[in-house]
Amino acid sequence: MRSLESSAQNSGVKPDFETLYQQYGTEVLRTAYFYLGDRGRAEDVCQEVFVKYWGHEKEVLPGKEKAWLMTVTINQCRDLWRSAWLKRVVLGPPTMELIPSEKDIIEERQEKEELMGAVQKLPQQFREVVLLFYYQGFGISEVAKILGISEGTVASRLSRARSKLEKALKEV
């Protein structure tokens, strides 16, 4: 997959829709799920993101598809969180069903669940930067562009998020 992405970025040619979905569909779904904590809503957001891409495909710069998709994913999740309907619904705790573990060791899985739960409990501004930086692999400048904030703000939020996570995980 990375070779397809690299060759598309180097040549300035956009991947076709199906290739793009195969490359980033799971990442969009994971991000939405991690953000919302509900698989059904995450699937709805994922579908909406790719429908929006379909309509705006010509506007997306070659090699910037992932950043565009993550920006739209975060915005769709924010819109859903702002909706009056969702404010009346209580979401359950996050599960590991969408995040495959590399090893099938119970302790490792529990640690991942504890970390995921701690990240899920972070305030939105910290959760966003953690998701984009650590889980999606974007650099600080890319996260800043996606969220529309300064690089200093991203670095500050990452630092604060790490402190909050460290404190939360010590309490567990």
N, C-alpha and C positions, 0 to 999 in steps of 0.2 A: 504494500500500500504506500509506504513512504516513497518508493521509487517512482510510482505514478505521480504522487504529489510533487516530488522534486523536479521531475521532468516537465510537468505542466508549468511549474513556477519558472523554471529556467527558460522555457521556450516562449513564455507569455501566452500560451494557449490555455483556454479554460477547459476543464474536464467536462464531459457531457453530464447530464442530470443524473443518470443512473450511477455513473462512477462516483460522482460527488456524494450521492446518497450512501453508497457503499462505504466510502471513506469516512464520512462524518456523521452518518445517521445515528450510530451508537453513542458517539460523543455528545451530540445534541440531546439525545434521549437521557443520557446519564446526567448531564448538566441540569436539564429541566427537572428530572426526578430528584436529584440531590437538592435542588433549590426548593422544590414544592413538597417533597416527601410523599407524593402520591403517584403511583404508576399510571393510572388512568389519565390524570391531568397532564402528566409528563408526556404521554403519548399524544394527547391532543395538541400540546404545545409543539412537539416535534413535527407533527403533521402540518400545523399552521406555519411553522418556520420554513419548511420546504415548499409549501404553497406560495409563500411570499417570495422565496428565492425564484421560483418559476416565473413569477410576474416581474421580478426586478433583475433577472439574470444579466441583461445587457449592461446594467449600471454597475455591477460588481467587477472590480478590477481583477485581471488574471493574477493568480497567486495569493489573493486576499480573500478567497472564498470562506476559509475557516473563520477568520476574524469577523467577517460579515455575518456568518451563521451564528456565532457565539453572541455577537451584539444583539441580533434579533431575538435569540433564545432568552437572553437576560431580560430584554425589554418585554417580551411576551410574558415571562414569569412575573415581572414587576406589575404588569397590567392585571394579571390574574390575581395577584396578592391585593391589589388596590380595589378589586371588585367587591361590591357590597355582599354579594352572595357568598364569596369565600370567607369573608369575615365572620359569617354565622356558622361556618362549618369547622369542626375541630378535626385536625389531621392527626393521624396516629404517628407513633415513632417511626423513624426511617428504618428500613430493613436493608439487607445486603443482596436482595434478589437481582439487582441489575449490575452489581459490581462483582465480577468473578474474582475469586481468590486464586493466587498462584499456587499455593499449597493448601492441601485439605487438612490443616492442623487446627484444632479447636481453639487453642490459645491465640493463634494469629488472627483467626476470624473474630474472636471476641475483642481483640485490640482494635481491629479495623472498625468494628461496630461501635466501640466506645469513642473512637476518634470521629467517626462519621456523625454520631449523635452529638458530640461536642461541637463540631463544625455547624451542624444544623441549628444548634441553640445560639450561635453567635448572632449579633445584630446584623441586619441585611448588608450594611456597608462593609462589614468585615468578611461576611460569608462570600460575597461576590468576588472580592479580590483573592481570597483563598481558593475558591473554585477555579478561577481563571488562571492564577499563577501556578498552583500546585497540581491541580487535577487536569487542566487543559494544556499546561506547559507554555503559556504565553509569557513573554518577558514583561518587565515593569512598564516599558514604553507602550507595548501593545495593549496591556491591560488599561493603561491610562486612556488610550484612544478609544477602546471599546466602551469604557464607562463614561468617557467625556470629562475626566478629571485630570489634575496634574500628576506628573510622575512622583513628585514629593509626597502628594497625598496617598498615592498607591503604596509607596514605601512605608509611610507612617502607618497606614491601615494594616499592612502586612505585619509590621512589628507589633502593633497592638493586638492583632488577632493571634499571633504566636503566643504572646503573654497570656491572653485570656484562655487559649487552649491549654497551655501548660498548667495554669491554675486549675482549670476544670478537670483535667486528667489526673491531677494529684488528688483531687477530692474523691475520685471514683474508686 
